[in-house]
């Protein structure tokens, strides 16, 4: 953890991870120069992550539900710098316009507004997102399964990431985060319709791996410029 005080608190709840393996060279056009694509046994990975952001607030203040609580969908891949593993967001969408605007202003992250809807009936979950700006859309229905009592090296590679890398102006910024280890469950996927025509992303086939988590409590630090 960084020695400096954290900047924001937030909770990532009802988290669905959908992961696809991809050849690293197919990602090159989507990841700007200056950061290294991370691989596992020769494959790069891309993940679609749908979750509920809750309780977001700056240090020494308090959450305001109008801005702090919203659904989010992001598409991320896995990168590293000086052997420190992190993530890079290819796309981020959230349901509240004001929350997107604040994220762009305060953290300069590429949030876009989208129409999103979440529902739950018994143990079955559904999530839908559509963007008028990009035309991207997602509809998924799933049921969380058993808790994974022993995580594989690939499970850890895809989930235990404690920084975000993001290009700002002409340099890369590193945003450190901290949370307890993910408590992951298996997932039974009953429906997936995904239309995200971004580069060569492999969304025309089913995910190679799925995870679900009830959530984690997170603290984050301001971005710092990489040397």
N, C-alpha and C positions, 0 to 999 in steps of 0.2 A: 504494500500500500504506500502511496506517496506520503511524505512527511507533512505536507501542507494540509490544511483543513479541507474537507470535501465541500463541494459547491451546491449540489442538488441531491435531494432524496426522491426516490420514486419506487413504485412497485410494479413488477411485470407479472400479471396474473392470467390464468387460463391460457397457457402458452402452448400453441401447436407448432411444432417444427416439422417441416417437410424437406427432405434432403435429396439432392441429385448429384451423382458423380459426373464429372465433365473433364475432358482433356484440357490440360492447362493452357495450351495455345489457343483454344476457343474462347478463353476469357481475356486475352490480351487487349482486345479492342475496348473492353469495358473497364479495365483497371488502368488508371493513368500511370505514366512512368514515375519511378521514384520509390516504389514499394514492391516487395516480392510476393508473388502468389505462393501461398502455402499449400503443400500437397500431403496426402496420406497414401503411402504405397503407390506413388506415381500418379494418383488422381487428384485433381482439384475438386472442390465441392461448392455447390450453390444451394442455399436454403431459403425457403419461403417461411416466414415466421409471422403468425397471426396471434395477437394477444391483447389483453386489456391493460392499458396504462392507468394506474390509480395513485392518488396521493402525491403527485408531483409538486414539489415546492422548493424554493431556494433556502439555503441554510439561514436560520434565525427568523424565518417567516413561517407561513402556514399554508396548507393547500386550500385552493378555491376550486370547488368541484367543476364550475363552469369551464375552467382552463385545465385543471389537473387530471380529470378523469376522461379517458377517451379510448376508443378502439384504434389499433394500429396494425398495419401490415407492412413488413419490410422484406426486401430481397437482399441477401447478403452473400458475400463470399469470404474466403479465409486467406489472410495475408500475414506477413511478418516483417519486422524491421529489427536488425541486430539480434535475431533469434527470439524476439519477443512476439508471441503469437497474438493476433488480434483479428478484427473483422473489418470489412469495407462494405458500405451500403451501396448497392447498385440502384435501389429505389426505396423510398419511404413514403407511405401514405397514412393519413390519419383522418378521423371523421370530423374534427372540429377545425374550422378555418382559423380561428384565433390561436389555437394551439400550434398549428402549422406555422403561422406567421411569427409567433414568439420563438419557436425553435429555429427558424431561419435567421431571426434577428440576433438572438442571444448566443446561439451555438453555431450559427451559420451552417446548419445541417440541411440537406436537400428535401425537406418535407413538402408534400403536396396534399391538398385536401381531396377526399374521396367519400362517396356515399358508402357507409358501412353499416352492417346489421349483424347482430349476434343473438342467438337464442339457444335455449336448452330445454329439453324435455326428458325427464328422468335422467338417464346416463348418456343420452345422445346430444351432441353439440352440433351447431351449425354456425357458419360464418360466411358472410358475403361482402364483397367490396367491388365498387366500380368507380372509375374516374372519367369524368367528362373531358378533362384536360388531355389525357393520354389515350383514352379508349380502353385502358387495361381493365380486366375484370377477373374475379375469382369467386367461385362458389364451392364450399366444402362442407361435408357432413362426416362426422367421425364419432367414435366412442373410445374414451380412454380405457386402457386395459390394466394389466397387473403392473405393480411397481417393479422396476428393474433393480434387483438386489445387488448385482455385480455389473458395473459398467465396463464395456469393452474399450480398448484403446481408441477405436473410431468414435464411440459415444463421447468420450472425453475430448477428442480432437474437435468435434463439432459443437460442443456446448460450453466447455470450460475455457472461456476467452475473456480476458480482463482488460482489454483496451479496444478502442475504436480508432482507426486511422481514416483521416478525411483530408482531401486537398482543399486548401483555402488560398486564394490568390495564386502565388507561384511557389508555394511550399506545402509540405504535408504537416498536419497537426495530429498529435496523439492525445486522445481523451482516455484517461484511466478510469476504471470502474471497479467496484468491489461488491461482492454478495456471497452468501453461503453457497456451497456446491448445489447444483441442480438435483432435485429429487425427480427422477424421470420415470415415466410409465410407457408401456407399449401403446400402440394405437391401432384400432380397427377402422379403416377408411372405407366408408360406404359410398361416397360421391366426391368427385373432384372434377371441376370444370375450371380451367385456367387459361386465360388469354393474355399473356404478357409477351408480346413480340419484341424482345430485347436481344439484339445480337444473335448468338448461337445457343442461347440457353435452352436446355433439353426438356422443356415442359410438355412436349408432345407425348411423353411416356410417363408411366406412373413413377412416383418417388422411389428411390432405392432404399430409403430408411425414414422412419417416422419416430418422433418422440412427443410426449405430452408432459407438462408440468403444471401443478396448481399454482406455482409462482415463486418468486424470490423478492426480497427487499434489497434495494440497490442504493448505493451512494456513488456519485460521480464527481470528477474533478475537472477544472477548466482545461481546455486544450493547451498543449505546449508545442512550440515549433521544433521540428526535428532538425538536428544539425546536418 
